[in-house]
Amino acid sequence: MNVHRVETVIRQDRTVVLKDLPFGVGERVAVIIFYCASKRSEKDRYPLRGTPIKYLNPTEPVAQEDWSISK
């Protein structure tokens, strides 16, 4: 099976046009269409960037009850 991948957009009239395909005239092909999510902008990529961080009791032990000492 020979596979060729093309990305394009749906036209205003809800059609898709594929040009310059590497197949010969009269050859049978199957077309499968997948939805591609929009590429994120740099701002959307890191939504928490620039958000202030507040530490509550930063020097207190964490999960102290999860530890035990074996004797």
N, CA and C of each residue as an Amber inpcrd file, in Angstrom:
protein
   213
   0.8450000  -1.1740000   0.0000000   0.0000000   0.0000000   0.0000000
   0.8910000   1.2380000   0.0000000   0.6660000   2.1210000  -0.9220000
   1.4000000   3.3820000  -1.0140000   0.5670000   4.4550000  -0.3110000
   1.1600000   5.1470000   0.6550000   0.4300000   6.1440000   1.4420000
   1.0070000   7.5200000   1.1710000   0.1430000   8.4910000   1.0310000
   0.5470000   9.8800000   0.8270000  -0.2810000  10.7480000   1.7610000
   0.3720000  11.6090000   2.5440000  -0.3270000  12.4560000   3.5200000
  -0.3480000  13.8890000   3.0430000  -1.5110000  14.5250000   3.1340000
  -1.6860000  15.9110000   2.7320000  -2.5200000  16.6150000   3.7960000
  -2.1090000  17.8110000   4.2160000  -2.9400000  18.6190000   5.1060000
  -3.5060000  19.7690000   4.3010000  -4.7810000  20.0180000   4.4850000
  -5.4500000  21.1070000   3.7810000  -6.5810000  21.6130000   4.6630000
  -7.2850000  22.6110000   4.2020000  -8.4120000  23.1620000   4.9570000
  -9.6850000  23.0150000   4.1300000 -10.7990000  22.9680000   4.8150000
 -12.0970000  22.8970000   4.1550000 -12.3980000  24.2760000   3.5600000
 -12.8010000  24.2860000   2.3030000 -13.1150000  25.5460000   1.6320000
 -14.4680000  26.0890000   2.1050000 -14.7440000  27.3170000   1.7250000
 -15.9910000  27.9830000   2.1030000 -17.2180000  27.1790000   1.6640000
 -17.1320000  26.5250000   0.5050000 -18.2610000  25.7270000   0.0080000
 -18.2420000  24.2880000   0.5430000 -17.4440000  24.0520000   1.6080000
 -17.3500000  22.7700000   2.3170000 -16.7920000  21.6580000   1.4330000
 -15.8370000  21.9940000   0.5810000 -15.1800000  21.0070000  -0.2660000
 -13.6980000  20.9570000   0.0510000 -13.0660000  19.8780000  -0.3830000
 -11.6240000  19.6980000  -0.2170000 -11.0360000  19.4560000  -1.6000000
  -9.9190000  20.1440000  -1.9030000  -9.2540000  19.9670000  -3.1830000
  -7.8520000  19.4230000  -2.9140000  -7.4980000  18.3330000  -3.5810000
  -6.1720000  17.7360000  -3.4640000  -5.4770000  17.8940000  -4.8050000
  -4.2770000  18.4720000  -4.7840000  -3.5440000  18.7160000  -6.0300000
  -2.1980000  18.0100000  -5.9920000  -1.6480000  17.7610000  -7.1690000
  -0.3020000  17.2000000  -7.3250000  -0.1120000  15.8970000  -6.5420000
  -1.0500000  14.9970000  -6.6600000  -0.9410000  13.7060000  -5.9780000
   0.0400000  12.8050000  -6.7260000   0.7850000  11.9770000  -5.9990000
   1.8070000  11.1290000  -6.6300000   1.2560000   9.8250000  -7.2030000
   0.0380000   9.8350000  -7.7010000  -0.5780000   8.6440000  -8.2640000
  -0.8910000   8.8930000  -9.7310000  -0.9740000   7.8310000 -10.4820000
  -1.2450000   7.9530000 -11.9060000  -2.7180000   8.1660000 -12.2130000
  -2.9740000   8.7060000 -13.3880000  -4.3440000   8.9260000 -13.8410000
  -5.0610000   7.5890000 -13.9530000  -6.2590000   7.5030000 -13.4190000
  -7.0530000   6.2810000 -13.4870000  -6.8050000   5.3030000 -12.3570000
  -5.8100000   5.5390000 -11.5150000  -5.5580000   4.6410000 -10.3760000
  -6.6350000   4.8330000  -9.3210000  -7.0060000   3.7350000  -8.6830000
  -8.0000000   3.8010000  -7.6130000  -7.3080000   4.1930000  -6.3100000
  -7.9160000   5.1030000  -5.5650000  -7.3900000   5.5370000  -4.2680000
  -8.5350000   5.5710000  -3.2660000  -8.2050000   5.4660000  -1.9900000
  -9.1740000   5.6200000  -0.9090000  -8.8270000   6.9010000  -0.1630000
  -9.8130000   7.6490000   0.2250000  -9.5970000   8.9080000   0.9360000
 -10.2090000   8.7890000   2.3250000  -9.3970000   9.0330000   3.3430000
  -9.8520000   9.0370000   4.7290000  -9.5400000  10.4130000   5.2810000
 -10.5080000  11.0370000   5.9320000 -10.3180000  12.3990000   6.4360000
 -10.2960000  12.3760000   7.9570000  -9.2350000  12.9540000   8.5390000
  -9.0980000  13.0970000   9.9880000  -9.1470000  14.5730000  10.3440000
  -9.7690000  14.8850000  11.4520000  -9.8000000  16.2600000  11.9520000
  -8.4900000  16.5340000  12.6800000  -7.8470000  17.6170000  12.3470000
  -6.6080000  18.0290000  13.0140000  -6.9280000  19.2000000  13.9260000
  -6.6030000  19.0690000  15.1880000  -6.8400000  20.1650000  16.1190000
  -5.9840000  21.3580000  15.7300000  -6.4860000  22.5310000  16.0020000
  -5.7440000  23.7460000  15.6920000  -4.4570000  23.7930000  16.4870000
  -3.4420000  24.3620000  15.8950000  -2.1830000  24.5090000  16.6030000
  -2.3490000  25.5670000  17.6760000  -1.8050000  25.2780000  18.8350000
  -1.9170000  26.2050000  19.9530000  -0.9520000  27.3710000  19.7840000
  -1.3900000  28.5000000  20.2710000  -0.4830000  29.6340000  20.2870000
   0.4670000  29.4540000  21.4760000   1.5220000  30.2010000  21.5040000
   2.4970000  30.0990000  22.6020000   1.8280000  30.4150000  23.9380000
   0.8650000  31.3280000  23.9290000   0.1570000  31.6920000  25.1640000
  -0.6620000  30.5110000  25.6760000  -1.3450000  29.7910000  24.7760000
  -2.1590000  28.6500000  25.1730000  -1.3130000  27.4480000  25.5810000
  -0.0900000  27.3950000  25.1040000   0.7690000  26.2440000  25.3890000
   1.1380000  26.1630000  26.8600000   1.3290000  27.2970000  27.4940000
   1.6980000  27.3560000  28.9140000   0.6920000  28.2500000  29.6440000
  -0.5040000  27.7430000  29.9390000  -1.5520000  28.5920000  30.5050000
  -1.2460000  29.1570000  31.8840000  -0.3350000  28.5460000  32.6390000
  -0.0110000  29.0480000  33.9800000   1.2030000  29.9730000  33.9960000
   1.8260000  30.1940000  32.8430000   3.0000000  31.0700000  32.7950000
   2.5870000  32.4790000  33.2370000   3.3650000  33.0400000  34.1660000
   3.0970000  34.3910000  34.6500000   2.1340000  34.4340000  35.8220000
   1.5570000  33.3020000  36.1900000   0.6390000  33.2560000  37.3170000
   1.4410000  33.2970000  38.6160000   1.0720000  34.1630000  39.5470000
   1.8190000  34.2340000  40.8120000   1.7260000  32.9180000  41.5940000
   2.7900000  32.5730000  42.2880000   2.8370000  31.3600000  43.0950000
   2.8730000  31.7680000  44.5570000   2.0520000  31.1410000  45.3690000
   2.0200000  31.4410000  46.7950000   2.2780000  30.1460000  47.5540000
   3.2900000  30.1310000  48.3840000   3.6300000  28.9550000  49.1780000
   3.0560000  29.1260000  50.5790000   2.2860000  28.1460000  51.0180000
   1.7360000  28.1520000  52.3730000   2.5940000  27.2270000  53.2300000
   3.1820000  27.7710000  54.2470000   4.0390000  27.0030000  55.1630000
   5.1150000  26.2230000  54.3990000   5.9920000  26.8870000  53.6980000
   6.9620000  26.1910000  52.8500000   7.9830000  25.3500000  53.6050000
   8.1770000  25.5910000  54.9030000   9.1760000  24.8200000  55.6460000
   8.5620000  23.6960000  56.4770000   7.2600000  23.5250000  56.4180000
   6.5930000  22.4640000  57.1650000   6.8240000  21.1180000  56.4730000
   6.9020000  20.0180000  57.2250000   7.0760000  18.6920000  56.6360000
   5.8590000  18.3040000  55.7880000   6.1160000  17.5290000  54.7620000
   5.0540000  17.0710000  53.8750000   4.9130000  15.5630000  54.0220000
   3.6910000  15.0810000  54.1740000   3.3810000  13.6530000  54.2800000
   4.2050000  12.9680000  55.3670000   4.3350000  13.6200000  56.4940000
   5.1430000  13.0830000  57.5880000   4.5770000  11.7580000  58.0970000
   3.2550000  11.5780000  58.0720000   2.6590000  10.3470000  58.5550000
   2.8880000   9.1610000  57.6260000   3.3810000   9.4000000  56.4100000
   3.6600000   8.3240000  55.4710000   5.0240000   7.6460000  55.7200000
   5.8030000   8.2000000  56.6080000   7.1300000   7.6680000  56.8830000
   7.1610000   7.0110000  58.2500000   7.8970000   5.9160000  58.3330000
   8.0620000   5.2540000  59.6500000   9.5170000   4.8280000  59.7900000
   9.9150000   4.6910000  61.0220000  11.2890000   4.2740000  61.3120000
  11.2390000   2.8250000  61.7770000  12.0070000   1.9680000  61.1220000
  12.0810000   0.5610000  61.5290000  13.2280000   0.3820000  62.4950000
  12.9690000  -0.3490000  63.5830000  14.0140000  -0.5930000  64.5810000
  14.3760000  -2.0400000  64.6060000
